[in-house]
């Protein structure tokens, strides 16, 4: 059996009629086909290389107008442009597979597919309209140029209107009232000396630094400016960073302050005086 199709085309449809040849039980074969999956394969007759390998095919019954006519059944495969991309001669086979076995068609003679050269363009885009127009083949009709109608022109003398520029008045920014808490006494909160460095976390270093300041053998090199509500600090007094804030500092550790005419070591936690006697 010979079948011919153009290169890079998908039509015509490849069809094979299932016929009664008297060598097999036709009804049995039809029942087998109806319960099978159908595949199509195609190989090049020159080199045996597969061009199509077990791609899905179909099975259909031809409906006749005469109800007494014998039923006709066809197996078919629809090519794609990739299937027919190379000119040549190929051999094709349909394969039916179900749970009972495999059937290969055709049986009596081989099926040959000839892919021949096609000189028509296959790159033209399909247009569903009845009339196809392509820029290469259509001569455009000249577009009529409308004849202008002379109408009287009305000259309008523009009136100059002076639009006053609005003066922007700055809106004063409302500053919310901040609470003010006055603190009248200033102190230097010493936390480091030249000889012993930062002693906030070490009682021994704090006492050595105190002794050095008292003897004049050491000097201050690190301190905070702090304000208090009382001149002589006692347990529970708060320390502030300036003379108007209502929030105490977070100072924590051992500090040296000048109180009552001499230096003393104080323990302060979160800006609150804890202890000031007998530390050293």
trRosetta pair geometry for C-beta under 8 A, 3 or more apart (Angstrom, degrees):
i j d omega theta_ij theta_ji phi_ij phi_ji
1 16 7.4 69 142 -112 170 104
1 106 6.6 114 9 -16 132 160
1 109 5.8 122 -18 103 81 116
1 110 7.2 -150 32 98 75 43
1 111 4.9 -17 69 -111 111 65
1 112 6.8 171 86 24 55 71
2 112 5.3 -20 -109 71 61 104
2 114 6.7 8 -169 -9 94 115
3 14 5.8 51 -177 -122 161 95
3 92 7.7 -27 40 24 132 137
3 111 6.9 11 0 -177 117 90
3 112 6.9 172 26 90 72 52
3 113 4.9 -26 75 -108 103 67
3 114 7.0 175 87 20 47 73
4 113 7.7 156 -88 -164 27 53
4 114 4.6 -21 -106 68 76 105
4 116 6.1 8 -166 -5 102 120
5 9 6.0 -149 170 76 93 106
5 11 7.6 -177 -140 109 106 25
5 12 6.7 -135 -103 38 95 65
5 14 7.7 -60 -49 -64 134 96
5 79 6.2 95 169 16 166 163
5 84 5.6 -96 114 -113 118 143
5 113 6.7 -13 15 -171 109 99
5 114 7.4 152 25 80 60 56
5 115 5.9 -26 75 -107 85 64
5 116 7.5 161 80 22 33 79
6 9 4.2 51 74 7 97 136
6 84 7.0 73 96 156 45 143
6 115 7.5 44 156 -160 13 65
6 116 6.1 -53 -111 70 49 79
6 117 7.6 -14 -152 126 76 17
6 118 3.6 62 -173 -70 118 126
6 120 7.6 5 179 37 159 107
7 84 5.8 -174 -141 148 35 95
7 85 7.1 56 -170 -153 84 20
7 86 7.6 -101 -135 116 103 2
7 87 5.4 -39 -85 -72 125 83
7 115 5.6 87 -87 167 68 96
7 116 6.6 -111 -30 94 86 32
7 117 5.5 -6 -3 -120 131 35
7 118 4.8 -152 45 9 80 94
8 81 4.8 22 -166 -158 62 96
8 84 5.9 -139 -44 99 17 95
8 85 5.8 56 -84 -109 74 55
8 118 6.6 -122 48 44 90 128
8 122 5.0 -159 121 25 119 170
9 79 7.4 56 104 96 59 127
9 81 6.6 25 -73 -105 8 76
9 84 5.8 -45 48 85 56 153
9 118 6.2 96 -29 -41 118 164
9 122 6.6 -136 -80 -109 72 131
10 78 6.6 28 175 170 98 86
10 79 5.0 -165 -142 90 54 79
10 80 5.6 -1 -107 -123 108 27
10 81 5.8 -57 -52 -51 93 66
10 83 7.8 91 -111 42 70 111
10 84 7.3 -161 -78 16 42 128
11 79 7.6 -160 -54 52 24 100
13 76 5.5 5 164 -167 112 123
13 77 7.5 163 -169 75 73 38
13 78 5.6 -36 -120 -96 88 74
14 40 7.7 117 83 -144 138 154
14 76 6.2 149 86 -157 60 64
14 77 4.7 -11 64 57 116 86
14 78 7.6 -164 25 -78 81 27
14 79 6.8 85 -14 -35 109 97
14 92 7.3 -46 -177 119 156 169
14 113 7.2 -34 -104 -101 136 120
15 74 4.9 -10 -166 -174 105 128
15 75 7.4 151 -153 79 55 42
15 76 4.7 -17 -100 -99 72 96
16 74 6.5 147 73 -157 39 72
16 75 5.2 -15 60 59 95 90
16 76 7.4 -180 20 -78 65 49
16 94 6.9 -139 40 -12 141 140
16 105 6.7 165 111 137 150 122
16 106 6.5 -138 -159 -69 148 100
16 111 7.0 -58 -83 -102 135 139
17 72 6.3 -39 -144 -171 112 101
17 73 7.1 119 -158 78 62 50
17 74 5.5 -41 -97 -97 56 78
18 29 7.4 -173 -174 123 125 120
18 30 7.1 132 129 -93 148 83
18 33 7.0 -71 -97 -39 161 170
18 73 4.4 -21 43 85 117 104
18 74 7.0 -158 -1 -88 81 24
18 75 6.6 80 -48 -16 100 95
18 105 7.7 -53 -101 -133 88 158
20 26 4.7 -26 -109 -85 93 145
21 24 7.1 42 59 21 95 85
21 107 7.9 -141 24 72 158 126
21 108 6.8 180 -124 -47 161 134
24 28 7.1 -114 158 65 95 110
24 29 5.5 68 122 -45 130 128
25 28 3.7 48 100 13 117 118
25 29 6.5 159 88 -16 64 83
26 29 5.7 -58 -149 37 32 109
26 30 6.3 31 155 -19 67 107
27 30 5.7 -54 -146 36 31 111
27 31 6.4 32 155 -18 65 106
28 31 5.8 -57 -151 37 30 110
28 32 6.4 33 150 -22 64 106
29 32 5.5 -53 -150 34 34 115
29 33 6.4 33 153 -20 67 104
29 103 7.4 135 -145 -142 87 160
30 33 5.7 -51 -146 35 33 110
30 34 6.3 33 156 -20 65 107
30 73 6.6 156 -123 -11 105 165
31 34 5.8 -54 -145 36 30 112
31 35 6.6 9 162 -2 63 111
32 35 6.5 -77 -153 46 25 96
32 36 6.2 26 154 -33 65 121
32 96 6.6 94 136 128 95 142
32 98 6.9 -156 -166 24 69 134
32 100 7.2 -98 -127 67 97 129
32 103 6.1 89 134 -23 133 147
33 36 5.7 -67 -144 28 30 117
33 38 7.7 35 -162 -79 82 111
33 59 5.9 165 159 -134 107 153
33 73 7.4 112 95 154 152 147
33 75 7.5 -110 -157 -73 131 114
33 96 5.6 -79 -115 -124 64 156
33 103 7.3 -80 -79 68 75 147
34 59 7.2 -153 -97 119 49 148
35 98 5.1 51 117 -114 89 157
36 96 3.8 50 129 -176 159 94
36 97 5.8 132 -163 56 101 29
36 98 4.2 -99 -99 -40 73 103
36 103 7.1 -82 -92 32 170 109
37 56 7.9 -71 -179 -124 94 84
37 96 7.3 152 70 -153 42 52
37 97 5.2 -26 57 62 94 88
37 98 7.0 147 7 -75 72 65
38 56 7.1 76 85 -165 72 59
38 57 4.3 -89 131 75 104 92
38 58 6.2 159 76 -81 141 10
38 59 5.5 157 -40 -33 153 102
38 75 6.3 -161 -153 -146 143 111
38 94 6.4 -17 -165 -170 95 105
38 95 7.4 148 -156 77 46 50
38 96 5.8 -17 -99 -98 69 73
39 54 4.3 -4 177 -152 141 68
39 55 6.5 134 -158 62 80 26
39 56 6.4 -54 -106 -101 65 33
39 57 5.9 134 -141 7 10 99
39 94 7.2 149 79 -159 45 55
39 95 4.7 -19 64 60 97 99
39 97 7.2 14 5 2 114 111
40 52 6.3 -8 114 129 88 134
40 54 7.6 143 60 -127 31 24
40 55 5.7 -36 61 65 84 80
40 56 7.8 5 16 105 88 14
40 57 4.2 100 -29 -60 105 123
40 77 4.1 20 -39 -93 169 146
40 92 6.5 -3 -172 -170 97 109
40 93 7.3 167 -150 86 55 43
40 94 5.6 -27 -97 -101 75 66
40 95 7.6 -178 -80 16 26 78
41 50 6.6 -50 -170 -142 101 111
41 52 5.6 -175 -145 101 38 82
41 53 5.6 27 -125 -125 99 37
41 54 5.6 -2 -70 -51 104 51
41 55 7.6 138 -82 15 52 73
41 92 6.8 165 87 -149 47 62
41 93 5.5 -9 58 58 93 88
41 95 6.8 31 -2 -11 108 116
42 50 7.2 112 80 -159 48 66
42 51 5.0 -43 99 64 99 101
42 52 4.1 47 30 36 97 105
42 83 7.3 75 46 -165 144 105
42 90 4.7 36 176 156 103 135
42 91 7.0 169 -150 82 61 37
42 92 4.5 -20 -98 -96 87 86
42 93 7.9 174 -79 19 47 61
42 113 6.1 -27 -139 32 130 141
43 48 5.8 -2 169 -159 126 43
43 49 6.6 164 -157 82 81 27
43 50 5.0 -48 -98 -97 83 54
43 51 6.6 164 -111 8 26 79
43 90 6.3 159 78 -157 29 87
43 91 5.7 -17 60 57 84 87
44 47 5.2 12 96 46 125 81
44 48 6.6 -58 72 -2 78 11
44 49 5.0 11 28 52 118 79
44 50 7.9 -132 3 -72 78 11
44 51 6.1 100 -45 -35 84 107
44 88 5.6 -17 -131 140 100 148
44 89 7.5 91 -156 76 63 53
44 90 5.7 -53 -96 -102 41 81
45 48 7.9 29 -145 -69 18 50
45 88 7.7 180 30 159 82 101
45 89 4.9 -38 28 105 125 96
45 90 6.3 -169 -21 -114 85 23
45 91 5.4 98 -78 -23 94 98
45 112 7.4 2 -52 -130 140 101
46 88 6.9 -99 5 -159 119 120
46 89 7.2 101 -31 56 92 92
50 53 4.6 49 157 -68 144 101
51 83 6.6 94 143 -157 106 64
51 86 7.1 -138 -120 49 127 116
51 90 5.9 -62 23 -116 137 143
52 55 5.4 -70 -174 6 103 121
52 83 5.6 18 -71 -131 117 105
52 92 7.7 14 58 -118 125 97
54 95 6.8 -39 -112 45 86 135
55 77 7.5 94 89 -150 103 118
57 75 6.3 40 141 176 127 95
57 76 6.5 176 -176 87 93 41
57 77 4.4 -52 -118 -85 102 88
57 94 5.9 -92 66 -128 167 99
58 75 7.0 165 89 -157 47 56
58 76 5.1 -20 66 62 95 89
58 77 7.3 161 20 -82 76 43
58 78 7.9 27 7 -11 120 94
59 73 7.0 3 -174 -178 90 104
59 74 7.4 170 -151 90 48 48
59 75 5.3 -22 -99 -104 73 73
59 76 7.7 170 -82 19 27 75
60 73 7.4 166 88 -155 38 63
60 74 5.5 -17 64 64 84 92
60 76 6.6 -8 15 7 112 120
61 71 6.1 -33 -156 -171 114 107
61 72 7.1 130 -163 80 63 51
61 73 5.4 -35 -103 -101 67 74
61 74 7.8 158 -101 19 20 74
62 71 7.7 148 58 -172 74 59
62 72 4.2 -15 44 78 120 106
62 73 7.3 -147 5 -80 82 24
62 74 6.4 69 -40 -10 101 111
64 67 7.6 173 92 -79 98 23
64 69 4.1 -83 126 65 164 139
64 71 7.8 -139 1 -107 116 44
64 72 7.4 98 -48 12 109 104
65 69 7.9 61 59 1 52 137
66 69 4.1 94 82 -28 106 106
75 94 5.2 57 136 -138 147 168
75 105 6.7 108 37 80 156 145
77 92 7.7 -141 37 -174 151 141
77 94 7.5 -158 -40 -92 117 98
79 83 4.4 -131 -157 74 87 138
79 84 5.4 50 166 -30 138 112
80 83 4.8 108 52 -4 70 100
80 84 7.6 -174 87 9 41 84
81 84 6.3 -71 -147 52 35 91
81 85 6.5 68 149 -71 66 84
81 122 7.0 142 -125 160 131 144
82 85 5.5 -17 -150 -29 36 121
84 115 5.0 179 -151 -128 83 122
86 115 6.7 79 91 95 48 150
87 115 5.3 -152 -128 107 40 94
87 116 6.5 46 -137 -134 100 21
87 117 5.7 -8 -95 -62 139 73
88 115 5.7 17 45 50 56 106
89 112 6.3 -10 -173 -171 95 109
89 113 7.5 155 -160 81 47 50
89 114 5.5 -14 -109 -106 74 73
89 115 7.8 -155 -75 25 30 72
90 112 7.0 147 80 -160 44 58
90 113 4.5 -20 67 63 100 98
90 114 7.8 -176 25 -77 72 28
90 115 6.9 40 -2 -10 113 103
91 110 5.8 -43 -141 -179 111 117
91 111 6.7 112 -164 77 63 62
91 112 5.9 -36 -99 -101 62 63
91 113 7.5 175 -91 17 12 81
92 111 4.6 -63 67 103 87 115
92 112 7.5 158 13 -105 84 13
92 113 5.2 59 -24 -20 121 117
93 104 5.7 -12 -178 -166 122 100
93 105 7.0 147 -165 76 70 42
93 106 7.6 -118 -123 19 68 56
93 111 6.8 157 -78 42 46 117
94 104 7.2 148 81 -159 54 49
94 105 4.5 -16 63 64 106 95
94 106 7.7 69 27 -36 98 51
95 102 6.5 -18 -170 -167 96 103
95 103 7.4 151 -159 80 48 49
95 104 5.6 -16 -104 -103 71 72
95 105 8.0 -170 -75 25 28 70
96 102 6.9 151 81 -159 57 50
96 103 4.2 -8 57 58 109 98
96 104 7.8 -155 22 -69 74 29
96 105 7.3 43 -12 -4 106 106
97 101 7.9 -117 -138 122 55 32
97 102 5.2 -8 -102 -107 76 82
98 101 7.2 9 62 47 73 44
104 107 7.5 125 95 -85 72 70
106 109 5.8 -19 119 65 140 58
106 110 7.0 171 64 -120 114 15
106 111 5.4 128 5 -40 115 103
118 122 7.2 67 101 -47 134 114
121 124 5.4 88 110 -29 112 99
124 134 7.5 -58 -136 -93 113 138
127 132 5.1 138 58 -114 130 88
129 132 6.8 151 76 -77 94 53
133 137 7.7 -150 -160 75 52 93
133 138 4.8 33 -165 -65 95 148
134 137 4.9 51 69 25 97 102
134 138 6.4 158 66 -13 42 100
135 138 6.5 -62 -119 39 24 101
175 178 7.9 -39 151 -22 101 96
179 246 4.9 -17 110 -11 120 146
180 244 5.0 -42 -147 -170 86 98
180 246 7.4 167 -173 -45 7 102
181 240 7.6 -154 93 -106 113 158
181 244 6.6 123 56 -179 50 40
181 245 6.4 -26 51 109 101 28
181 246 3.9 114 -9 -91 129 76
182 243 6.5 8 -153 159 59 84
182 244 6.4 -9 -94 -108 53 59
183 227 3.8 111 108 139 129 116
183 228 6.1 153 -172 77 116 7
183 229 5.6 -83 -128 -73 83 62
183 240 5.1 166 -12 44 163 139
183 242 7.9 139 45 116 118 39
183 243 4.9 -137 61 -142 80 57
183 244 7.6 -127 17 -51 84 24
183 245 7.9 -22 0 50 123 67
184 227 7.7 125 36 -169 14 106
184 229 7.3 63 26 -136 80 42
184 243 7.2 72 -86 -150 29 112
185 227 6.5 134 74 -162 51 64
185 228 4.8 -39 76 66 109 82
185 229 7.0 43 24 135 108 1
185 230 6.6 -45 16 95 152 17
185 231 5.0 -166 -113 -92 146 57
186 225 7.1 -26 -159 -167 101 87
186 226 7.5 139 -157 83 53 45
186 227 5.8 -32 -97 -101 57 73
186 243 7.6 -44 -76 -77 91 110
187 226 5.2 -29 69 74 88 94
187 227 7.5 158 21 -96 76 25
187 228 6.3 20 1 -2 121 114
187 233 7.9 -12 -48 -40 165 127
187 239 8.0 -81 58 -129 120 106
187 257 5.2 11 177 -150 127 122
187 258 7.2 -171 -146 50 88 74
187 259 7.7 3 -125 -72 131 87
188 220 7.4 30 144 -169 139 164
188 223 4.6 10 180 167 98 146
188 224 7.5 148 -162 70 52 43
188 225 6.9 -33 -107 -101 62 51
188 226 7.5 133 -120 26 14 86
188 257 6.8 164 77 -127 57 72
188 258 6.9 38 47 11 97 102
189 223 5.8 149 73 -167 46 80
189 224 4.2 -17 60 57 110 95
189 225 7.7 -136 17 -49 89 5
189 226 4.7 52 -25 -4 118 132
189 239 6.9 57 -70 -159 144 150
189 251 6.5 -46 159 -136 158 159
189 255 4.9 -19 -172 -174 87 145
189 257 6.1 -24 -106 -80 54 102
189 268 7.9 -31 -149 9 129 160
190 193 7.2 40 169 -63 121 83
190 209 7.9 -162 131 141 122 132
190 213 7.9 85 113 -76 169 156
190 220 5.1 -92 -125 -127 124 116
190 222 7.0 103 -159 86 63 61
190 223 4.5 -37 -96 -98 56 104
190 255 6.2 137 65 -171 51 78
190 256 4.2 -34 68 65 114 93
190 257 6.8 175 15 -74 87 45
191 198 6.0 9 140 -140 93 76
191 199 6.9 -165 -178 49 56 67
191 200 5.0 3 -157 -62 110 103
191 222 5.3 -68 70 115 79 107
191 223 6.5 152 13 -103 73 44
191 224 7.1 42 -10 -10 116 94
191 253 6.8 63 -133 91 114 132
191 255 5.6 -44 -81 -112 77 84
191 256 7.8 178 -73 21 31 79
192 196 7.8 -158 -157 88 56 72
192 197 5.6 -35 -148 178 98 37
192 198 4.6 -32 -91 -84 107 56
192 199 6.9 154 -101 4 49 75
192 220 7.6 96 85 -163 58 61
192 221 5.6 -67 113 76 100 79
192 222 3.0 33 45 40 115 128
192 223 7.6 -134 39 -51 75 55
193 196 5.2 37 61 41 104 88
193 197 7.2 -47 59 -9 56 15
193 199 7.4 5 13 -9 92 121
193 209 4.3 163 7 -143 137 112
193 212 6.3 133 149 81 159 134
193 213 6.8 -123 -107 -57 140 99
193 218 4.7 28 168 164 137 120
193 219 6.4 146 -160 77 87 33
193 220 6.0 -60 -108 -103 72 38
193 221 6.2 101 -154 18 24 87
193 222 7.7 -104 -47 31 28 87
194 218 5.9 -175 48 -161 90 73
194 219 4.9 32 -7 56 124 84
194 220 7.9 7 -23 41 83 5
194 221 5.1 103 -70 -22 68 128
195 208 7.8 -114 105 134 116 107
195 209 7.1 173 67 -107 95 74
195 212 5.6 -153 40 -135 141 168
195 217 7.4 22 -37 126 154 86
195 218 4.6 -87 12 -114 121 106
196 199 5.6 19 127 -60 117 120
196 205 4.8 160 174 -166 125 95
196 208 5.5 142 -85 94 149 112
196 209 4.5 -119 48 -70 140 97
196 212 7.1 174 -12 10 116 147
196 218 7.1 -3 0 -139 97 145
197 205 7.4 -42 64 -174 78 140
198 201 7.8 32 131 16 96 88
198 222 6.6 -32 -89 72 79 161
199 202 5.2 -90 -156 62 70 91
199 205 3.7 -153 -123 110 108 108
199 206 4.3 162 138 -70 128 64
199 208 7.8 -166 -111 53 148 90
199 209 5.4 -144 -7 -5 156 139
199 254 6.1 -61 124 82 89 114
200 206 7.8 85 -91 -76 20 113
200 252 7.5 82 173 102 121 57
200 253 3.0 21 -179 154 94 157
200 254 5.7 172 -145 45 37 64
200 255 7.0 12 -110 -67 83 71
201 253 5.7 -64 -62 -129 54 116
201 254 7.5 -166 -48 16 12 96
202 205 4.0 50 98 18 120 112
202 206 6.4 169 93 -17 63 84
202 254 7.3 -97 65 33 36 135
203 206 5.6 -57 -150 35 32 114
203 207 6.4 28 156 -17 68 105
203 254 6.0 151 -100 -64 55 157
203 265 7.9 95 -149 160 71 150
203 279 6.8 -135 -150 178 106 97
203 280 7.8 -176 175 -80 88 76
204 207 5.9 -57 -151 36 31 107
204 208 6.4 29 152 -17 66 106
205 208 5.6 -54 -145 39 34 111
205 209 6.2 35 155 -19 67 105
206 209 5.8 -55 -149 37 29 110
206 210 6.4 34 151 -23 63 105
206 254 4.0 -66 -78 130 158 139
206 255 7.9 -55 -136 -39 124 9
206 256 6.8 176 -164 -52 88 96
206 265 5.0 100 147 -134 117 131
206 279 7.5 -38 106 139 129 126
206 280 7.2 -133 108 -68 89 118
207 210 5.4 -48 -148 33 34 116
207 211 6.5 36 153 -19 64 102
207 265 6.4 -53 -83 -39 61 158
207 279 7.2 -157 -78 124 100 86
207 280 3.7 157 -119 -120 104 115
208 211 5.7 -52 -151 35 33 111
208 212 6.4 33 151 -19 65 105
209 212 5.6 -54 -148 37 34 113
209 213 6.5 34 155 -18 67 103
209 218 6.1 -141 -148 130 61 161
209 256 6.5 -126 110 -35 112 146
210 213 6.0 -56 -150 35 30 108
210 214 6.4 27 154 -16 65 108
210 256 5.6 -177 -89 -110 85 126
210 263 5.6 -176 -147 121 83 122
210 264 7.5 25 -136 -141 131 17
210 265 5.3 -75 -62 -50 143 103
210 280 5.6 -147 58 -13 151 174
211 214 5.7 -57 -147 39 32 110
211 215 6.1 18 159 -9 68 112
211 280 7.7 -157 -45 173 90 143
212 215 5.9 -62 -138 46 29 101
212 217 4.9 -94 -149 76 79 86
212 218 2.8 49 139 -3 126 127
213 216 7.7 36 -176 -73 28 30
213 218 5.5 -62 -58 75 56 102
213 219 7.6 114 -105 -101 77 25
213 220 7.2 43 -106 -54 121 84
213 256 6.8 134 12 162 158 155
213 263 5.1 63 101 -28 131 169
214 262 7.2 24 -109 -162 105 98
214 263 5.9 -129 -66 41 85 119
215 218 7.6 65 60 9 90 85
220 223 5.8 7 177 -37 126 121
224 241 7.8 -73 176 -120 114 75
224 249 7.6 100 158 -150 153 170
224 251 6.8 -138 40 -93 163 130
225 241 7.5 70 87 -164 81 56
226 239 4.6 -20 -168 -169 130 109
226 240 6.7 127 -164 61 72 42
226 241 7.0 -48 -112 -101 62 35
226 249 7.0 -80 -117 -5 107 145
226 251 7.6 -27 -93 -27 139 154
227 239 7.4 128 61 -164 41 59
227 240 4.6 -41 66 70 93 99
227 241 7.5 -15 19 77 96 11
227 242 6.3 15 3 154 135 16
227 243 4.8 180 -117 -89 164 62
228 231 7.7 155 88 -83 115 21
228 233 6.2 -73 -158 -88 167 98
228 237 5.8 26 -155 166 120 124
228 238 7.2 161 -129 81 75 52
228 239 6.1 -38 -81 -106 89 60
228 240 7.2 163 -79 18 38 88
229 237 6.9 -155 45 -149 90 98
229 238 7.2 43 0 53 110 87
230 233 6.4 141 83 -90 102 43
230 234 7.2 -18 85 11 152 90
230 237 6.0 -102 36 -116 113 134
232 259 6.4 105 -132 -169 64 108
232 260 6.4 54 -117 -60 105 98
233 237 4.8 -129 -148 50 82 153
233 257 7.3 46 13 84 142 153
233 259 6.3 -83 24 -112 96 145
233 266 7.0 4 99 -114 144 149
233 273 5.3 177 171 -94 114 159
233 276 6.5 140 99 -64 103 158
234 237 5.8 109 55 -26 56 112
234 273 6.7 131 101 102 27 145
234 276 7.5 -113 -127 22 35 135
235 273 5.6 -143 -123 113 32 97
235 274 6.5 17 -134 -170 89 19
235 275 6.6 17 -95 -84 106 41
235 276 7.3 -147 -61 4 72 97
236 272 6.7 -21 -140 -172 31 100
236 273 6.3 -34 32 65 23 92
237 272 7.5 153 78 -156 37 55
237 273 4.5 25 52 12 83 130
238 248 4.2 -99 -170 -97 113 130
238 271 5.9 27 -158 142 76 98
238 272 6.0 -29 -100 -101 65 66
238 273 7.7 -116 -63 -3 22 85
239 248 6.0 86 62 -158 51 95
239 249 5.3 -43 100 28 96 112
239 251 5.9 -21 75 29 141 133
239 268 6.7 3 -1 -151 138 143
239 271 4.9 -135 54 -158 87 77
239 272 7.8 -143 9 -68 84 23
239 273 7.4 110 -34 -47 98 83
240 243 7.4 120 100 -94 127 25
240 245 5.2 175 -168 68 115 102
240 247 7.4 118 -127 80 91 41
240 248 5.9 -85 -82 -114 66 52
240 249 6.6 162 -124 -26 21 88
240 271 7.7 69 -72 -165 40 125
241 245 6.1 22 51 24 84 151
241 249 5.4 116 -53 -78 89 106
242 245 5.2 94 55 -10 88 105
248 270 7.5 76 109 142 119 73
248 271 3.7 150 149 132 107 143
248 272 6.9 52 149 -61 160 71
249 270 8.0 -179 104 174 55 42
249 271 4.0 156 66 -96 62 117
250 270 5.4 -32 -143 -138 59 62
250 271 5.8 -42 -76 -29 17 104
251 255 7.0 3 167 -43 129 145
251 268 5.1 4 112 117 105 133
251 270 7.4 118 60 -152 45 8
251 271 5.2 98 32 -81 82 59
252 268 6.5 -135 -114 105 30 76
252 269 5.3 37 -124 -132 88 47
252 270 5.9 21 -73 -48 102 48
253 267 7.7 -108 142 -142 23 60
253 268 6.8 -6 54 59 44 82
254 265 5.8 -4 -173 -173 104 105
254 266 7.3 153 -155 77 55 41
254 267 5.9 -30 -98 -96 68 65
254 268 8.0 145 -104 20 20 75
254 279 7.3 160 -134 174 114 147
255 265 7.3 151 79 -155 33 57
255 266 5.3 -26 67 62 85 92
255 268 5.8 -3 13 10 121 121
256 263 5.4 5 -177 -172 109 109
256 264 7.0 164 -149 80 64 32
256 265 5.7 -35 -93 -95 73 60
256 266 7.5 153 -99 14 22 80
257 263 7.3 160 85 -146 26 63
257 264 6.3 -24 64 60 73 82
257 266 5.9 2 14 0 110 129
258 261 8.0 -9 179 -141 88 4
258 262 7.2 -165 -147 108 66 15
258 263 5.8 -42 -94 -89 62 61
259 262 7.2 -32 69 67 56 59
259 263 7.9 79 24 -136 69 21
259 264 5.2 -46 43 22 111 123
259 276 7.7 -19 57 -173 161 139
260 264 7.7 42 39 -24 104 129
264 276 5.9 45 142 -174 132 96
265 276 7.7 172 90 -146 47 57
265 279 4.6 -117 91 85 115 136
265 280 5.2 96 18 -18 136 115
266 273 6.3 -53 -175 -136 124 91
266 274 7.8 132 172 47 78 71
266 275 7.2 168 -156 85 57 50
266 276 4.7 -12 -110 -103 85 88
266 279 7.6 -169 -90 -8 19 154
267 273 7.9 99 79 -165 56 53
267 274 4.4 -61 103 68 98 113
267 275 4.5 19 39 48 116 91
267 276 7.5 -143 23 -67 70 49
267 279 6.5 165 -32 -98 100 138
268 271 6.7 16 171 -112 112 12
268 272 6.7 155 -160 69 73 36
268 273 5.9 -39 -104 -99 83 45
268 274 6.3 177 -101 4 25 92
269 272 5.7 -29 71 59 72 91
269 274 5.3 57 3 -48 101 130
273 276 6.7 -12 -173 -42 114 112
275 279 6.4 128 119 -66 109 107
276 279 7.2 -62 -158 -15 22 118
